[in-house]
Amino acid sequence: MTGKPSSRSAPLSRRALLQAAAGVGGAALIFEANGGSAVAAPKLSQKVVAYQDHPDGDKRCSKCAQFQPPSACKLVDGTISPDGYCRFFVPVGRA
């Protein structure tokens, strides 16, 4: 040994690798939570959510937090009637 510094970098420790992975994962979660995703989540079919084009009592799409006027939904694919209903109904103000 000559006492010269080595030109090779020190091997990455398991702890440093796990800390880096946790940091990247946390950053990805924050990015997603802030709406930074460029990929839209796939919508569910009307059949899967038991969509119907008429209300269930007072529950109707136009009063749902997921409804996007004039005829769309954040969760359900296809044309949605404002008077429709599905099992994912969430009253406005509770989303």
N, C-alpha and C positions, 0 to 999 in steps of 0.2 A: 504494500500500500504506500502510495506516494503522498497522500494527504490532499490530493487534488479533488475538487468537487467533481462528482460524476456527471456526465452529460445526459445520462438517462434520468427520467423523472421517477419519483418514488411510486411504487405500486399503489393503486387506489384501494383504500381500506373498505371493508364491508360497511362500516358505519358511515363513511363519507358517501358511499354509493347509495345507501338507503336514505340518507338525508337529502341527497340530490333528487332521488326519485320522489320522495314525499313533497319536496318543493315544487317539482314540475307538476305533480298531480294536483296539489293545492292551487297552483296557478291556473290549471285547466278548469277546475271547478269554479273559481272566481270568474274566469272568462265566460264560461257557460251561464253562470248566474246573472251576469250583466248583459245577457242577450247578444254576446259576441259570436254566436254560432252562425255559420254561413249555411249550414245544412238544416233544412226544416224537418221537423219530426213528421213521420208519416201519419196521415189521418186514418181513423177507423171507418170501416164500412157501415152503412146505415143498418144493415142486418145485424152486425155484431153489437151495436148499441141499442137495438130494439127501437129504432126510430119509427115514429108514426107521424103522419101529416096533420094530425089533430091533437088538441091539448089533452092533458090528463088532469081534469079539474082545473085548478088555477095555475098549474105548471104548464108553461109554454115557452118556446124558444126565445120569443121576444123579451121575456123576463129572465133569461138565463145569462150568466156572466160570460159564457163561452160563445154566445151568438155574435155574429158579425154582419150587421145590416148591409144590404137589404136581404140577402138570402144565403149566408154562409155560416160556418161554425169553425171554431179553432180546433175542434177534436174530430168532427165528423165530415167525411168526404161527400161531395155532391151538393145539389141544391137543397137548401133547408127552408121550410116554410116558417114564417114568424109565429104561426099558430101551431107548429109541430111540437113534438116532445120526444125525449129519449131518456134512458136511465142515468145519464150523466148530468142531468139537470142540476144546476147550482144557481140559486137565486142571486140576482144582482146585489152586490154589497157583501157577499160571503166568499168571493174568490180570492 
